[in-house]
């Protein structure tokens, strides 16, 4: 049974996984995570946040 979480072999979600789910690039996800949200549209911020929650993403 699938949990709906796209992760690498280690079982941890990556920035690439978040970007894929949010339909954006790794740079945008990195900007979001590093507090540069003012550079992103409201729609993109929402998609990234939803992907982070869906994947239970935790920065290393």
Residue pairs with C-beta under 8 A, 6 or more apart in sequence:
4 54
5 13
5 54
5 55
5 56
6 13
6 17
6 20
6 21
6 55
7 13
7 14
7 17
7 55
8 14
8 17
12 58
12 60
13 55
13 56
13 57
13 58
15 26
15 29
15 30
15 33
16 26
17 51
17 55
17 57
18 29
18 48
18 51
18 52
18 55
18 57
19 25
19 26
19 28
19 29
19 51
21 50
21 51
21 54
21 55
22 28
22 29
22 44
22 47
22 48
22 50
22 51
23 47
24 44
24 47
24 48
28 40
28 44
28 48
29 48
31 37
31 39
31 40
32 40
32 45
32 48
32 49
33 59
37 45
40 48
51 57
